[in-house]
Amino acid sequence: GPVVLGSVSASDADGDEVNYSLSVGDAELFSVGVTDGEISYSGGRVGSDTNYTLLVSATDTLGASASATVTVVVLGTEPNTAPKFEMASYAFTVSDSGVVG
């Protein structure tokens, strides 16, 4: 399932309910909770050492809105990197006088 990365928060001076939406950003990778503002990673392949810029909008019940920029920074190795052996070569000795099994 989705992984929560953090959350945004907006308040309305009139006390109106605020709903959140993702205005700009990769909606296949990221989402925002409509009522709680939680930014989640939805799954999928992301690039290593890449920044993703999201624009989150907060809209009150009367349609007034504001936006905030959220930057998600991905650190680490490339996804799906090849496995590595601990040593470059290995040697095994097997006796031909013993029973195998």
N, C-alpha and C positions, 0 to 999 in steps of 0.2 A: 504494500500500500504506500501511499504518499508519506514522505518524511518532512516533518515540520522543521523549517530552518529558522524561523523567528516570526515576529508579528509587527504590524504597523498599527498605529492608534490615532484616531482623529476624534475631536469632540465638536459638538455643535453648540454655539452660544445660546441658541433658543431652546436647547434641550431636546431637539428632534433626534429620532433614531438615525444612525449612520450606517450605510451599507457600503461595502468595498467591492471593487472590481479591478481586474487587470486590464488597463487601457492599452499598454504597449509591452511587448515581451513575448517570449516563446511559450505560448499556451500549451504546447505539447509537453514541455518540461516543467513548467511552473504554474501554480494556481494560487489564488488568494481566497480565504474564507469570507463569504459574503457578510456575515455578521461579526466575526471575531478578528478579522484582519490577519489571520495566520498565513504566512507565505510558506508554501509547500513545494517540494521537489516531487513531481509526479512520476518520475521514472524516465528511462531513456538514456541514450548515450550523450554524455557531455564531454567537451574537450578539456584536457589538462591545462592548468595555468591559464584559464580563460575567464573573462569577466562577462557576465550577463546583466544587462540593464533592463529593469522593469519599471513601468510607470503605473502606479497604483492610484486609483481614484476613490475618493470618499464622497458619497452623495447622501444628502439628507432627504427626508420624506417629501420636501417641497421642490426637490430637483436642484438645489444649490450644491455645487461640488468644488472640490479642491483636489490637487494631485501631489504626489510625492514620488521621488525617484528612489528605487531600491537597487543596489548593486549586489549581485551574488558572485563571489569570487570562488572559483574551483581551483584547488591546489592539489598537487600530487602527481602520480605517474599516469601515463596514458592508460585508458581502459583497455582491457584485453591484451596486455603485454605478454610476450612469450615467457614461458617458465625458464628458470636458470638453474643449472646444476651447481653445486657447491664447489666441485673440482672439475678441471678440464678433462681428466681421464681417470678411469677406475680400473683396477686389476683384481681378479678373483682367482683363487687356487682351488682346484677340485681334485681329490684323490680318485684314481681309477680303481682302487682296491676296495672301496666301500660300496655299500648298497645305497642307491639313491631312492628317496621316497620317504 
